[in-house]
Amino acid sequence: MSEKRHLIIIGGQRSGTTLLHRYLSSHPNILMSQPVQPEPKYFLHNVGSNIEDYRSSLFADAQADHLLLGEKSTSYYEHPQIIPLIKERMPDVKLIFLIRNPLERALSNYFFSLENGLETRSLEEVFLENVPPPKTGLKISVDPFNYIGRGDYEFLLRPFANEFGSQLHVFPFEDLNFDDGCKRIIDFLELEYHPVLTDQKELVNASVRFNVSDEIRLRIASQYAPKRDSLEAFLKMDLSD
């Protein structure tokens, strides 16, 4: 499989990466690693492996038509130590990061942790009172309670951008409409555009509005506001929406 190219969706968490994985999996020239959950997190657990180990582990079913082999592991962007491993094994890899309004991302992350039994604190305790998180006793690749820090995109992405440059594509979750948005992603991957299923369009157009007080929203927003201008300059992107 020496002619195969590689893609890794490195994040961000709670930003539409599972939906993107689903779309890319439907493309005839892309083989995405399965299952979606739990994510492979291959380079967090296999430091000494080579590219052939990686391919045989995640892509044993690759066929001739699969020009691109893709992994989705959204823990990666919080682990810059894996950058040399990826660079050495896949110097031409394409990386995709979905960026979402950090306020909405933080709230989605909180409710995800709550629904999965990790979080026991109220919204007020987390975002207004800074009550310490519960002890889970679980071995997890990232801090499940780092709701605010996980939205500090410039800090987290800069090490990847410094190493991979134009091989890193940052794409807004809010632009993830499958009429134009995924065409731009497929163009970045240098493949032929493949139409999207209707139910995928319906999923991405759905919007969940959490029942959260204005006080909490303003408190979260105030933590990101000072970083917005710098983030826009770093991403070369208008974030006014």
C-alpha positions in Angstrom: 0.0 0.0 0.0 3.0 2.3 -0.5 1.0 4.6 -2.8 -1.7 5.3 -0.2 -2.0 8.8 1.3 -3.1 9.6 4.8 -5.6 11.8 6.6 -6.0 12.4 10.4 -9.0 14.3 11.9 -7.3 15.6 15.0 -10.2 17.5 16.5 -11.9 19.4 17.8 -14.0 17.5 20.3 -17.8 18.2 20.1 -17.3 20.0 16.8 -18.9 17.7 14.2 -16.0 15.3 13.7 -18.2 12.2 13.8 -20.4 13.6 11.1 -17.4 14.4 9.0 -16.1 10.9 9.6 -19.4 9.6 8.4 -19.3 11.7 5.2 -15.7 10.8 4.4 -16.5 7.1 5.0 -19.1 7.3 2.2 -16.5 8.5 -0.3 -15.4 5.6 -2.6 -11.7 6.7 -2.5 -11.5 7.0 1.3 -11.2 4.3 3.9 -11.8 5.7 7.4 -10.7 3.6 10.4 -13.5 1.9 12.3 -15.1 2.0 14.8 -15.8 5.7 15.3 -16.1 5.1 19.0 -13.8 4.3 20.7 -11.4 6.3 18.6 -8.1 4.6 17.7 -5.8 7.2 19.3 -3.1 5.1 17.6 -0.1 7.3 18.2 -0.9 7.7 21.9 -0.5 4.0 22.4 1.9 2.8 19.8 5.0 5.0 20.1 7.5 2.5 18.6 5.4 1.3 15.6 6.2 2.0 11.9 3.9 2.9 9.1 3.3 -0.7 8.1 2.2 -1.5 11.6 -0.2 1.5 11.5 -1.7 0.5 8.2 -2.1 -3.2 9.1 -3.7 -2.3 12.4 -6.3 0.3 11.2 -6.6 -0.4 7.5 -6.3 -4.1 6.9 -9.4 -4.0 4.6 -7.9 -1.3 2.2 -8.6 -1.9 -1.4 -7.1 -0.5 -4.6 -9.8 2.2 -4.9 -8.9 3.5 -1.4 -6.5 6.3 -2.2 -6.7 7.9 1.2 -6.6 6.2 4.6 -8.2 8.3 7.4 -8.1 8.2 11.2 -10.3 10.3 13.5 -8.8 10.8 17.0 -9.9 14.0 18.6 -7.6 13.6 21.6 -4.6 14.3 19.3 -4.8 18.1 19.4 -4.2 18.0 23.2 -1.1 15.9 22.8 1.6 17.8 20.9 4.2 15.1 21.8 2.7 12.9 19.0 3.7 15.4 16.3 7.2 14.0 15.6 5.7 10.5 15.5 3.2 11.4 12.8 5.7 13.6 10.9 8.2 10.8 10.8 5.8 8.1 9.7 3.6 10.2 7.4 5.5 13.3 6.3 2.8 14.1 3.7 -0.2 13.5 5.9 -3.3 15.8 5.7 -4.7 17.0 9.0 -8.2 18.4 9.5 -9.4 20.3 12.5 -13.0 21.4 12.9 -13.3 24.7 14.9 -16.6 25.5 16.6 -17.8 28.6 18.5 -15.9 27.8 21.7 -18.8 28.8 23.9 -21.1 26.3 22.2 -18.3 23.7 22.2 -17.7 24.1 25.9 -21.4 23.7 26.7 -21.7 20.7 24.4 -18.7 19.1 26.1 -20.3 19.7 29.5 -23.6 18.0 28.5 -21.7 15.2 26.9 -19.8 14.5 30.1 -23.0 14.8 32.1 -24.9 12.4 29.8 -22.1 9.8 30.0 -22.0 9.8 33.8 -18.7 11.6 34.2 -20.0 15.0 35.3 -22.0 15.4 38.5 -21.8 19.2 39.0 -24.4 21.7 37.9 -23.7 24.3 35.2 -23.5 27.0 37.9 -20.9 25.0 39.9 -18.7 24.4 36.8 -18.9 27.8 35.0 -19.7 30.3 37.8 -18.4 28.8 41.0 -15.4 26.8 39.8 -16.2 23.8 42.0 -13.5 21.1 41.6 -14.4 18.3 39.2 -15.4 14.8 40.6 -12.8 12.1 40.7 -13.6 9.4 38.1 -10.9 6.9 38.7 -10.8 6.3 35.0 -7.7 6.3 32.8 -8.7 8.8 30.0 -6.5 10.2 27.3 -7.7 13.8 27.9 -9.2 15.7 30.9 -13.0 15.3 30.4 -13.6 18.4 32.4 -11.4 20.8 30.5 -14.3 22.5 29.0 -12.8 26.0 28.6 -9.2 25.0 27.9 -10.2 22.7 25.0 -11.5 25.7 23.2 -8.2 27.7 23.3 -7.7 26.8 19.7 -4.6 28.9 18.9 -2.7 27.5 21.9 -3.6 23.9 21.0 -3.2 24.2 17.2 0.0 26.3 16.9 2.4 23.3 17.4 0.6 21.4 14.6 0.6 24.5 12.4 4.3 25.1 13.0 5.2 21.6 11.9 2.7 20.8 9.2 1.9 24.2 7.7 -0.5 24.0 4.7 -1.0 20.3 5.4 -3.3 21.4 8.3 -6.8 22.5 7.3 -8.9 24.3 9.9 -12.5 24.3 9.0 -15.4 26.0 10.8 -18.1 23.7 12.2 -20.6 26.4 11.5 -19.7 26.1 7.7 -20.2 22.4 7.7 -23.0 22.4 5.2 -22.7 19.6 2.7 -23.4 21.6 -0.4 -20.3 23.7 -0.3 -18.5 22.8 2.9 -17.5 19.2 2.2 -16.6 20.1 -1.3 -13.9 22.4 0.1 -12.7 19.6 2.4 -12.6 17.2 -0.6 -10.7 19.8 -2.6 -8.2 20.0 0.2 -7.8 16.2 0.2 -7.2 16.4 -3.6 -10.0 13.9 -4.5 -13.1 14.0 -6.7 -16.2 15.4 -5.0 -18.7 12.8 -3.9 -22.4 13.8 -3.3 -23.7 13.7 0.3 -26.7 11.7 1.5 -29.8 13.7 2.3 -30.0 12.5 5.9 -26.4 13.8 6.4 -27.5 17.2 5.4 -30.4 17.1 7.8 -28.1 16.1 10.6 -25.6 18.9 10.0 -28.4 21.5 9.7 -29.9 20.5 13.0 -29.1 22.9 15.8 -29.3 22.1 19.5 -29.8 25.1 21.8 -28.9 24.2 25.4 -31.1 25.6 28.2 -28.3 27.8 29.7 -28.7 31.1 31.5 -27.4 34.3 30.0 -25.1 34.7 33.0 -23.3 31.5 32.3 -23.1 32.2 28.5 -21.6 35.6 29.2 -19.1 34.2 31.7 -17.9 31.7 29.2 -17.8 34.2 26.4 -15.8 36.6 28.5 -13.0 34.0 28.8 -12.6 33.7 25.0 -13.2 37.3 23.9 -9.7 38.6 24.6 -8.3 35.8 22.4 -10.5 36.4 19.4 -8.4 38.9 17.5 -5.3 36.8 17.9 -7.1 33.7 16.8 -8.5 35.4 13.7 -5.0 36.5 12.7 -3.6 33.0 13.4 -6.2 31.2 11.4 -6.5 34.0 8.8 -10.3 33.6 9.2 -13.2 36.0 9.9 -14.8 34.7 13.1 -17.5 37.4 13.4 -20.3 34.8 13.0 
